[in-house]
Amino acid sequence: MSYKLYSNNTLDPVENISFQTGYVTEVDYLNDTAIIDCGTIYQSVPIFYNCPSAGSEQSNGSLERSSSAFCKGDEVVVRFYKGSPSHIIGFKDELWPCIKTPALLFRSEIDDYFLDIDNSVFNKVGNSLFYDRYKELALTNDSVEITTYINQPDADISTGFVSYQIHWIDGKMNRYTQMYFNGELIYSTLNNETNWHVFNGTRSNILSLCVHPVTGWGSMIYQINTYYNWQPQESGRVEFDFYLYTSTGTHIKLASAEVNVTGEYSQATGLALSDQIVLSGTDEQIGNISLGNIDISEAGVFSADSSTNYIGTADNISKVILKTSEGANTPIDQLITIDTNSNGGPLLTDGTPTDFNNEIYIKKR
């Protein structure tokens, strides 16, 4: 695969060694390799770029952690040996530090850090040229509305977020709901209500709906309420489950809480979502990005008086970061959970408090 090892071929006849320029289409940060387009596409080309944070040489011919200097769109120099790429030696026009981009920036009182989401570590920026050589990616909040159909057999579920509902009465008021995105079923709920306003079954609350304006990636943060003989502000039990769905491959539970209702105000236990936002960005070189920022808190007081209900929150305990980016063939979702202080400030691994203001930095080209 790779003939990079200089001791094997550095002194070979000059006709065996050549160099070409090409563009990075995807970086494998785990193996320190990249897909390169030199007119011909080359897969898994080792990266051997000797920056200060790089480690030792690996068995595939790459230099450990040297891939962090590279991202999609970089124009690079590739060394060839006997007509095959041996390794990437650097950049065509200028040097770049080993700061993995897009870089999610976290600011403390003393230093700034960027999050290496692949390895779940924070790295100090530590380079005075960072703010000269890099720029903040403009992000927008591309929230959308849901389309709702009630007892309409000809409902169009093929485009966007659609709630398709069937309501009927058989001694109780019943509601069956199916939630779709572009025709894909995400979840369904079924609940009923007696004439005495006692609820059983499941029903959802939508907390966030976003669609990337360029790619059409959809994301939804939602809450499923499960009722057990719940009579609002009087008696019964309610469970709350919070989920994140993306059309790019993620559908996970983020938090759960529960409450035994004993009156107008009842203290819940467990975890709940206290704040959430999904943002979109586009760059000519690195492509399209979505960023989710979700705060998780201790459950608070529950006092809802109807079936569409929300639960109060108390102290923050963690933050979930979602980054969706373009891969060579399919989008890539990356998720990380970060501990926070009670006010929601992300904590570094040593406990240092920081602020995260949805800042993503990319290279200036």
N, C-alpha and C positions, 0 to 999 in steps of 0.2 A: 504493500500500500504506500507507505512513505519511505523514501530513501534520504530523509533529511539529515540523519546523523552525520555530522561533518567529518568525523574520523573515517567514515566509509567512502566518501566520494568527493570531498573537497578538492583533492588533487587529481581528480579524473580529467581526461581530455576535455578541453573547453567545449567541444561540440556536444558533450553529454549534458551540459548545464546551460539553462536559459532562464529568462525572466519574462513574465507577462503581467500586464495590469488587468484587473477585473473588479467586479462589484460584489459585495457581500449581499446575499439574498436572505440568509438566516444564519444565526450563531447558535451553536450548541455549547452553552456555558458549562455544562457538566463535564464534557469531554474535551473542551478547549479546541473545538474544530468549527468549521464554517462551510456553508454551501457557497460556492463562488461561480459567478458567471463571467467567463473570459471569452465569450462568444460560444463556447461550449460550457455546459453546466458540469461542475465537479463537486461531488459529494464528500463530506467529512474530511476536508483538507485541514491538516493540523496547523495550529497557530503557534508560532515561535517568535514572540515579541517581548523583548527583555525590558520590561518596566519594573520599577522598584518593588512593587507588590507581588511580582511573579514568583513562583516557587521553583520546584525542580523539574527536570525534563521527565516526561511520561513515556510509557511504552509505545504510545501511538505516534511519537515524534513531536508532540506539542510541549509547550512550556506551561506548567500549572498556573492557572489564574490569569494567563496573558490574554485570554479571550475577552476579559472585562473591558479592554480598551476599544473593542469593536462593536459595531451594531449594523443593522440593515442599512444599506445605502452607501457604506464606506467604499471608497475606491482604494484598492490595495495592490501591493506588489506580491506576486506569487512566484516562488522559485520552482523550476521544473528540472527533473532529472530523467534523462532518456525519454523525454516527451510526456512524462506524467508529473502532476504537481506533487512536490515533496512537502512544501509548507508555505505558509504566509509569513513574509518577513517583516511587513510593516505597511505603512500608508504611502500612497503615491506622492502626496504634496506636503504633508506636515505631520508632526508627531502629535499623539494624543495621550493623555494620562490614562491609567487603568481605572477609570470611573465608568461603571456599567450604565449605559443609557438605553432607554429612558430612565432617568434617575429620579426617584421619589425623594424629595428633600424634607428633612426633619430638622428643625432649628431648636437648639438649646440656648441658654443664656451665654455660654462661652463659645461653643463650636457648632458648626452645621454638619449634618450627617446625611448620607444617602443610603437608602434601604436596598440591599441586595436581596430581592425577593426570592431568587432561585435558591439561595443558601440560608435564608432567614437570619441574616446578620446585618448590622449597621456598620458602615465604614465612615470614618471621619473624612470630610472633603479634603482637608489638608493640602490644598493646592491653590495658591494665590491667583492663578490664572483661570480658575473655574468660572468666575462670573464674567470674565472677558471672553472666554472661549465657548461658553454654553449660554443658552437662552431658555426662558420659561416657555413651555408649550401652552398656547391659548386653549382653554377648555370652556365648553358651553354646557349648560343644563338643558338637555333635549328631552324634557318630560313630555309625555303624550297623554291623550285622553283614551279611555276605554269605550268601546262600542258595546251597548247592551241591547239584547233582544229578549223580550218576554213573551212566551207562548206564540212564537212566530216560526212555523215549521220551515219557511223558506229563508231562514237567517243565513247570511253570508259570513262564514267563519274563516275565510281564506286569507284575510289581510289584516295585519295588526293584532292588537290585543282585543279579544272579543269575549264578553260574558253572555253565554246562552242559558236562559233560565226558563224553567217550566214551573208555573204556580197552579195549585189546585186545592180544592177544599173537599174534605171527606169526613167532616166532623172536627177536623183540625185544619189549620192553614199550613200548607206544605210548600217548600221551595227547594227545587233541585237545580243546581247550578254547575255548568261546565265552563272552565276557563281555557281559552285557546290563544296561541300566538301563531299567526300565519298558517292556520289549519292544524297545528300540533296541539293535542290535548295536554295541558299542564297539570290540572287537578280537577276534582269534582267534589261538591259538598251537597248534603241533604239535611234539612232541618224542618221541624214542625213546631207550631205554636197552638196551644189550646185557647179557648175563649177566655180563660182566666189568666192568659199571658204566662203560661209555663212553657219553657223551651226545652227541646231535646234535639240532639243531632249536631251537625256541623255547619258553620257559615264562615265566610272569609271577609277580611278587611284588606284592601289594597293600600300599601304604604308608599310605593314608588313604582312608576312605570316610565321607562325611557327607551328610545330607539335611536341608535346612532344615525345621523343624517346622511352619511355617505355609504356605510356598509349595510345598514338595516339591521345590525345586531340589536336584539331586544333584551331587556333586563327587567325583572319584576321582583320587588320585595313585598312579601305579603304575610298575613297572619291568619291562621286557622283557629277559630274558636269552637270548642266542643262543649256542648251543654248537657248537663245531667239534672233534669227536673229543676231547671233554673227559673226562678221567679225573680225578676229584677228588683234589687235592693231589699229582698226579703229572705230568700232561701235558695238552696241548691248548690251546685258546683259547676265551675267553668275552668277548662284547661285552654291554654294558649300556646300555640306553636308558631314559630317565626321562620320563614324560608327565604332563600335566595334562588331565583331561577334566571338562567341566561340561555338564549338561543344558541350560544356557542359551546354548550356542553356541561354547564354546572346546574345542579338542582340539589341543594342541601338544606338541612335544618340548621339554623343559627342559634336558636335559644328556645327555652320552654319555661312556662310558669303555670301556676294553678292557684285557685282561690275557693274556699268554702264561704259562700255568701251567708252572712248573718244579720245584715242590715244595710242601711244606706251606704255605709263605707266599710269595706272589708279589706284587710291586709293580705296581699298575695305573696306567694313565695316563688323562688326561682329567678329566672332571668328574662328580660324583655328588651326590645329594641327601643332606644331613646331618640335616635336621630339617624338619618340615612340620606345619601345623595349619590347619584350616578352621573358622571360627567363624560363628555366626548371631546376628542381632539383629533386633528389630522395634520400630518407633516409630509412634505413632498418626498423626503428621503425614507423616513422610518415607517410611513404609512399611517394607519388609523389605530386609535387607542380609545379604550373606555376605562374609566377609573371609578371604582365604587368605594365609598367611605361610610362604614356602618358602625355605629356606637351601640355597645351592649351594656346594659345596666342591671342592677338588682331590681326586682319587681317591686312596685309600689302599691298604692291604694287603688282598689277597684270600686267604682261607683256607678257603672253604666246603668241606664234605665231602659235600654232597648237592645235588640239583637245585633245591631251593628255597633260594636263596642270596642273601646280601647282600654288599655291598662296603664295606670300611672307607673312612673319609674323613679328610682332613688339614685344612689351613687353609681357612677360609671365604674366598670371593671375591665373592659377590654374594647378593642377596636378591630374590625375586620376590614382588610384592604383587598380589593379585587382589581387586578389589572388584566385587561383583555387586549391582545395585540395580534397583528397579522403574522402567521407563520408562512412557510413556503407554500403550503397547500391549504391549510385550514387555520382558523383562528385559535389562539392559545389563551386559556384562562389560567391565571395564577392567583392563589388566595393565601393570605397569611393573617394570623390572629396575633395582635400585639397587646400586652398588658398596658393599662392606663392608670393614672391616678383618679381620685374620685370626681374630678372635674372633667375627665375625658382626655387629659394630656397624655400622649403616648410615652411609655417609659423605655429607655434603652435597656439592654441586658444587665447593666450595672445599676439600674434604678434611676438614672438621670432623667428628669422630666424634659419633654420637648413639646413643640407645637408642630402640627401637620396641617397646613392650609391648602391641601390639594395642589401642591406645586410639583410639577414634573419638568425636569430640565433635559434638554436635548442639545446636540452639537450645533453650533453655528456653522453653516456651510458657505 
